[in-house]
Amino acid sequence: MNTPVDDDAARQRQAYAPLHVFRFQVDFRQEGGGDVPLCGGAFSEVTGLEATMEPKVIKEGGRNYGAVQRMGQVTFATVVLKRGMTANRDLWRWFWMVGQGAYAIRLYARISMRDAEGNEVLAWELDRALPVKFKAADLSGKGSDVGIEELHIAHEGLRLVYPAGAS
């Protein structure tokens, strides 16, 4: 029988175990909540989950050993979603609507990393996502590969979120 101390030790080991990057899920929702059935297929790859802070260098008079570093503006990379091309055109419709002037159609995206049992371990959330590039699959009569489409998303914020009960 496990004691509370054994359970705490197991949770500690699990918290430091590396996560597998092939177990993830992408969901979109509108501002104010509610899931939006935007994507009909699973994504095979997500890249660009990054934020960069540009340091401000201040050179003080009389300080000869290095400059003072201060926090600068944070910028976010474009997130690229890739999936096998299907007959579902929801990603294209979202891109097309924004391209036609529907600039207010911004969504919140949640990229969840999952453990071996399928439980959410952590998630990245993108604020006010806006599609900025759509790329259809390259076509070739010589190939036998699955077509991959891409959606590039600009956003206004990146947050790391832990599910309830996680540390």
C-alpha positions in Angstrom: 0.0 0.0 0.0 1.3 3.4 -0.9 1.8 6.0 1.8 1.4 9.8 1.2 5.2 10.1 1.2 5.5 7.5 -1.6 2.8 9.3 -3.6 4.6 12.7 -3.1 7.9 11.1 -4.3 6.2 9.6 -7.3 4.6 13.0 -8.2 8.0 14.6 -7.8 9.7 12.1 -10.2 6.8 12.5 -12.7 7.2 16.3 -12.6 10.8 16.1 -13.7 10.3 13.4 -16.3 10.8 14.7 -19.9 7.6 15.0 -21.9 7.2 13.3 -25.3 6.6 15.9 -28.0 4.4 13.6 -30.1 1.4 13.7 -27.8 -0.3 17.1 -28.2 -3.6 18.6 -29.1 -4.6 22.0 -30.6 -7.9 23.6 -29.8 -9.3 26.9 -30.8 -12.0 29.0 -29.1 -13.6 32.4 -29.5 -13.1 35.2 -27.1 -15.5 34.7 -24.2 -15.2 30.9 -24.2 -16.9 28.1 -26.1 -15.0 25.8 -28.4 -15.1 26.5 -32.1 -15.1 23.5 -34.5 -12.4 25.1 -36.6 -10.1 22.2 -37.3 -11.4 18.9 -38.6 -8.0 17.1 -38.6 -5.2 16.6 -36.1 -2.0 18.6 -36.5 1.2 16.7 -37.1 3.5 19.5 -36.1 3.5 22.8 -34.2 6.6 25.1 -34.3 7.2 28.6 -33.1 6.2 28.4 -29.5 8.7 31.0 -28.4 9.0 34.5 -26.9 12.1 36.7 -27.0 12.9 39.6 -24.8 15.1 42.3 -26.3 17.4 43.6 -23.5 18.0 47.3 -23.1 21.7 48.1 -22.7 22.4 51.1 -20.5 26.0 52.4 -20.5 26.7 54.2 -17.2 29.5 56.7 -16.9 32.2 55.5 -14.7 31.1 51.8 -14.9 33.9 50.2 -17.0 33.1 46.6 -16.3 30.1 45.8 -18.5 26.8 47.7 -19.2 23.6 47.5 -17.2 21.0 45.2 -18.7 17.3 46.1 -18.4 14.2 44.3 -19.6 13.0 45.3 -23.0 10.0 44.5 -25.2 8.8 40.9 -25.6 8.1 39.7 -29.1 6.5 36.4 -30.1 7.4 34.1 -33.0 4.9 33.1 -35.7 3.4 29.7 -34.8 3.2 27.3 -37.6 0.6 24.5 -37.6 1.0 21.6 -40.0 -1.4 18.8 -40.7 -2.2 16.3 -43.4 -4.3 17.9 -46.1 -8.0 16.8 -45.9 -11.2 17.8 -47.7 -12.0 20.0 -44.7 -11.3 23.6 -45.6 -11.9 25.3 -42.2 -8.3 26.6 -41.9 -8.6 28.1 -45.4 -12.0 29.7 -44.6 -10.6 31.4 -41.5 -7.6 32.7 -43.4 -9.9 33.8 -46.3 -12.3 35.6 -44.0 -9.6 37.6 -42.3 -8.0 38.4 -45.7 -11.4 39.7 -46.9 -11.4 42.2 -44.1 -12.9 40.3 -41.1 -10.0 41.4 -38.9 -12.1 40.8 -35.7 -12.1 37.1 -36.3 -9.3 36.3 -33.8 -9.2 33.1 -31.9 -7.5 31.8 -28.8 -5.4 28.7 -29.4 -4.5 26.1 -26.8 -1.7 23.6 -27.5 -1.9 20.9 -24.9 0.9 18.4 -24.1 -0.3 15.0 -23.0 1.2 12.2 -20.9 1.1 8.5 -22.0 -2.4 8.1 -20.6 -3.7 11.1 -22.6 -4.0 13.5 -19.6 -3.1 17.1 -20.1 0.2 17.9 -18.4 0.7 21.5 -19.5 -0.6 23.8 -22.2 0.5 26.8 -24.1 -2.2 29.4 -24.9 -2.0 32.0 -27.7 -3.9 35.2 -27.2 -5.9 36.7 -30.1 -4.5 34.5 -32.8 -4.6 35.8 -36.4 -3.8 33.7 -39.5 -1.1 35.4 -41.5 -0.1 32.7 -44.0 -1.8 29.6 -45.5 0.2 27.1 -47.5 -1.5 24.2 -49.4 0.4 21.0 -50.1 2.9 20.9 -52.9 1.6 18.8 -55.7 3.7 16.3 -57.6 2.7 13.5 -60.0 5.9 11.6 -59.0 5.4 11.5 -55.3 3.4 9.2 -53.0 3.7 11.4 -49.8 0.7 12.7 -47.9 0.0 16.3 -48.6 0.8 18.7 -45.8 -0.9 22.0 -45.4 0.4 24.8 -43.1 -1.2 27.7 -41.2 1.0 30.4 -39.9 -0.5 32.3 -36.9 0.6 35.6 -35.4 -0.6 36.3 -31.9 -0.6 38.8 -29.1 0.5 36.7 -26.1 1.9 33.3 -25.0 1.1 31.8 -21.7 2.1 28.5 -20.1 -0.8 26.9 -18.3 -0.9 24.0 -15.9 -4.0 21.9 -15.5 -5.8 22.0 -12.1 -3.9 20.0 -9.5 -0.6 20.2 -11.3 2.5 21.9 -9.9 
